[in-house]
């Protein structure tokens, strides 16, 4: 659309401004590229114009990348190849322009945005932490398709170029300057309306530089230091190239096990350009873009992108009283983690614990986390002190009356939680929301202790709270809409991806996890080693092995969860011996937190080796396998139970949509992202094939493998899909319509 781009003539300099209406960011769509090409061609023909500036009307975004819906709408590799070639041609016009083109960057410059900037002859950027550069396409299972794979290796040192493309990580503006991505830094303006004033000043500086380039009074000199010139010379040799690409491929295979095709294709395409020249490189890039764009991995990751975007919106509306002050009861690992992410995001937090030594421990954890952020240059020392000043640790109920929300994180015991709620409920305001953080305890039962059950809600945070992206909000039949809206709002402001589920044993994520853990114990009883089981789950795509996961979660927590759900659901969580986990707990084998679980852990948990005492324990509980446990057999025994449980949760109304189910499984318990979540996996693998495997397993191992009715319905109707695609938008079944927002980039 033409109104997304405007231009003006400032004497002899043309200023082209990207500014998408009613959007926080600028994205590159077909319409935007067509409009840009038309304007750019018109300016090229204008003899009065001697140079050009590309800028944005948005202080926080130059260009955030390509329009994901445009990519999602493509139905063939040929469509995607043409899309890539069109983008390459548009940017080649910039690169070949006889009139100097200056990119003036403020805010995010990502994906196609960085490709646009790299095509320009000169780049200036605001020296601000919001200004970042990156090529995140790999996180969507793609490669940069508008020349990025060819221009970046020629602009920055080859190993860094590959690292940026293979990880998708952003680089800060100061790093971009030292790498050669940025030629000139502009200091921000200090004023009441500093962002807009800085944007105006940036444009003025860019116009001046563009004029100097056209007049020849400013010459671009990107000559690197002597040491880097020597390295670049080495990288230009066959031996140097082979070494760099071999090491990069080795890293990719170690980290991805070859399950993601995009990083390997990026290496192939970048090498083609270096070996055979730009023309061959651009062609390989377009073809690779088309190939990857139609891959199941790309479709899965784009589906997750839509899901993550939707789950960063509050579909319950704005709360009547936005929470500004929180109280966290319990200064243990969870409580300290919740307090940490809350004060970082602007909340004032009362951290209350009965025991002063636990308060001191919690404070120390928070201090260490903030100091680590300073070391990583995510904040300054002054900013760290400001953040920490928002924390109010206390052994009393002081300040509790100010809190708009209380999150209790006391021990996993209903009576203890009842006592805490009764004790503090008279001390808080009538509108205060009481949130309980628990793994499996019934929120409905916990709410029985409250005089205001409509204000009680579950907020299941995952460990470690400051790193785990998901928050699972749990509602009861009595929870009112404003309480849900407030809990979701708090979670979003804490930087979490939020799903909302109904109360029930294990909620959603722990039901899925417990089903897989239950089968894992059975496999270990059948003589599968911890290494075999971990390797099988990792090679399916899980980020960590299932046995390692038990140690990370805590053997005591796993024992309680599996036992509670076995009691709640009976035979569906049967087939295994929970006493194995209970005996491990009795012997002090709690996992990573005790330095001994299924594995023994060395200094700071960096090294691990088999625990011979647990091996002996498993001998006592050994059962005869019904069939040879090949790697594929192990994988599908774990996964089919997990997927079936997810679909049953949708059938029972625990989750509102497959979208939330996929997001919860991937971001909560580490379901393989390249498979898109249990619902996307079912659509891709085939419900009928899944049911066939489950029936085979049910005959061998028991009723825990019986497929639920909703899965059977999909197996019996080949046209049924959990995710229907229409004009590039993913249609989601469920009570709430999910709308994707292009403004949110995939998580790092």
Secondary structure, DSSP 4 states (H G I P E B T S, - for coil): -GGGEEEEEETTEEEEEE--TT-SS--B-HHHHHHHHHHHHHHHT-TT--EEEEEESBTTEEE--B-HHHHHH--SHHHHHHHHHHHHHHHHHHHT-SSEEEEEE-SEEETHHHHHHHHSSEEEEEESTT-EEE-GGGGGT---TTTHHHHHHHHS-HHHHHHHHHH---EEHHHHHHHTS-SEEEEPP-STTHHHHHHHHHHHHHHHHHHHHHHTSS----PPPHHHHHHHHHHTSHHHHHHHHHHHHHHHHHHHTT--HHHHHHHHHHHHHHHH-HHHHHHHHHHHHHHHHTSHHHHHHHHHHHHHHHTTS-TT---SS---EEEEE--SHHHHHHHHHHHHTT-EEEEE-S-HHHHHHHHHHHHHHHHHHHHTTSS-HHHHHHHHTTEEEESS-TTGGG-SEEEE---S-HHHHHHHHHHHHTTS-TT-EEEE--SSS-HHHHHTT-S-GGGEEEEEEPSSTTT--EEEEEE-TT--HHHHHHHHHHHHHTT-EEEEEE--TTTTHHHHHHHHHHHHHHHHHTT--HHHHHHHHHHHT-SS-HHHHHHHH-HHHHHHHHHHHHHHHGGGG-SS-THHHHHHHHTT--BGGGTBSSEEE-GGGS-EEE-HHHHHHHHHT----SS---HHHHHHHHHHHHHHHHHHHHHTTSBSBHHHHHHHHHHHH---GGGTSHHHHHHHH-HHHHHHHHHHHHHHH-GGGPPPHHHHHHHH-TT--SEEEETTEEEE-BSS-----TTPPPP-
